[in-house]
């Protein structure tokens, strides 16, 4: 299986990128195959790792309070969940 060609994502805003992710995951889900389910599990694990990265980057640039506000949790809960 070959990867799709690189798409110029740097020119897209956050909403456009998220919309693309929604479309792709909707398509994988709708296929209902063993392969699509397996790929979705990989995607979920990857996204989980990247969410942690994003939280730490936001905290480094701003604060854990900002991470808590965006995630709808307490500062302590955000720190405990994504600190490492």
N, C-alpha and C positions, 0 to 999 in steps of 0.2 A: 504494500500500500504506500503510495507516495503522498507527501504532504501537499496541501494546496499551495499555489504560488503566493508569495508575499503580497499582502495588500497594504497600501500606504495608510496605516492606522494613525500615524502621528498627526495627520490633518483632521482627524475626527474629534469631536468634543465628547465629553463623558457620556452624555445621553445617547449619542449616536453609537458609541462603542457598546453600551449596555443593551441597546436595541438589537444590535447584531448578535450579541451573546444570547439574548432571549430567543431570537429567531432560530439560531442554530440548535439550542437545547430543545426548543419546541419540536423541531424537525427530528432530532434524535429520538425524543420521547414518542412521537407519533409513529415511528417505524415499528415499534413493538418487537424488535428482534433481540436475540441473545447478544449479538454484536453491539447493537445500539445501547442496550442496557449496560454492557461491560464498559463501553466507552464513556457513558454518562457517569459511572462510578469513578473512573479515572479523572474525569473533569471535576467532579465534586471534590475529590482529594486535592487536586491542583488548585482549585479556587479557594479552598480552605487555607492552604499554605499562603496564597497570595493575599488573602484578607489579613492574615497576621502580619505580613510584610507591610501592607498598606497602613495598618493601625500603628505599627512601630514608626513608620515614616511620618505619619501625621503627628504622632506624639513628639517625635524629635524636632519637627518643624514648628509645632505649636505647644501642645501639652496633652497629658492624659485626660484632662478635663474636656478638651475638644473631642477626643476619641469617644469619651463617654457620652457627650452630647449627641454626636452623630449616630452612635450605635444605640442610643436610648437606654443606657444603663448607668450605673454609678462609676465614678472614677476608679474606685477600688476594684470593681468587677471587671472593668475594661483592662486595667493593668494586670490583674491576675490571669485573665484569659489570653492576652496577646503580648505580654512582656517579652517572651522568648520564642 
